[in-house]
Amino acid sequence: MSPSLDLTDPATFVRHDPHAFWREVRRERPVYWHEPSGGRPGFWVVSRHADVLACYDDWKRLSSARGTVLDVLLRGGDSAGGKMLAVTDRPRHRHLRNLMLQAFSPRRLGEVAAKVEARTARHVAAVAELGRFDFAAEVAEHIPMNTICDLLSIPEQDRKELLQWSKSALSSERPDSAELDSLEARNEIVLYLMDLAFERRAHPGDDVISMIAGAEVEGRPLTPEEIALNCYSLLLGGDESSRMSGIAAVLAFARDPGEWRRLREGSVGLDTAVEEILRWATPGMHFARTALTDFTLGGQRVRAGDIVTMWNTSANNDETVFTGPRVLDLGRRPNKHLTFGHGPHFCVGAFLGRTELRALLESLVACVGEIELDGTPARIYSNFLYGHSTLPVRFLPRAQA
Ligand code: HEM
């Protein structure tokens, strides 16, 4: 078999079922070379759980510094390499990560989690009154972006614009959007954050930007650009993927009323449900690396300089690890999904991502009886993120169910 789908096209997994494709790839050519196209280089595609896990662990041979998203690597690499946490290699990565982890101290996380729970409960209670609405616009949009903005103390009046930029930075709601739109959106965010970095360095407060702006890494303070890029990575890392998992949860419940009932009636716990939604949704379809040396991977010879893509969507549905992977089982245990990655770059926002999803499930269980689809959800266009930009649904209040 020669896998035929173009993995560089943002519309590929809108037009084709990803799971049928990956099932065949895992079986027939678990590690394969994706041919170059449109003047852009080829790359390795890694699909099995064990191989994806091994790649995430292999930071000595697989570098993040040229970029970790396929599109960016195909365009020649990430200009934030060595400056922003996600695209920095050891040893600097370790120092930068220790600094960034201070943003997630138990005190800060406790405060942010309390706000997430209150905000989510408020939004879910309001839409449960409405009955029919677009879950993406009325609920999902308001939670993750506000959470990161709370963490970074971003003024309320600026958040709407940030959300608009964030929505076009990594994916698009239209099939015809230009690459330039996403570049522009990313630049706008970085410029906005650079202004804030200057401001907070001059007048520090008790917030994460001030903390990053006032710290030293390897004996020197970060430059305003480095501060902005690292705050940007929290914003981009924290907004869209969390938004997509919240939307995916409600969609999953609408399509599988039996599992929703199990959760609502308490037959399965919130913790296993959160993990299963994360596996089921896998908002980040792939992450990528660049090979630093020649080595063998899944029987294939990878050369120094090659781009290697690890497909979480496929790993999370590998039937050698997950029984009946396309069955939504909210009580699934164990559930060794790779939704947050693995190894040295394991998602620093995983606790927050889980907290947001848990708060959503808790609020749904408290207020909502039945969940029904009320139209066709619209998919986002991306070869990096998977999810929906709209989700028309109908909620029946719990008392009536
Ligand atoms: C890293 C997924 C939520 C910030 C990662 C990685 C994955 C991931 C797969 C590893 C990337 C790699 O190995 O190259 C997700 C998903 C989320 C989520 C699916 C939600 C469901 C968040 C949140 C934040 C965040 C809420 C911020 C508050 C980051 C950052 C990194 C990262 C800064 C880079 C870590 C490093 O390189 O050391 N995320 N993430 N993420 N994530 Fe998340």
Residues whose N, C-alpha, C, O or C-beta is under 5 A from the ligand:
A	BS01	HEM	T68 L85 A86 R97 S233 L234 G237 G238 S241 S242 S245 P283 G284 F287 L338 T339 F340 G341 P344 H345 F346 C347 V348 G349 A350 L352 G353
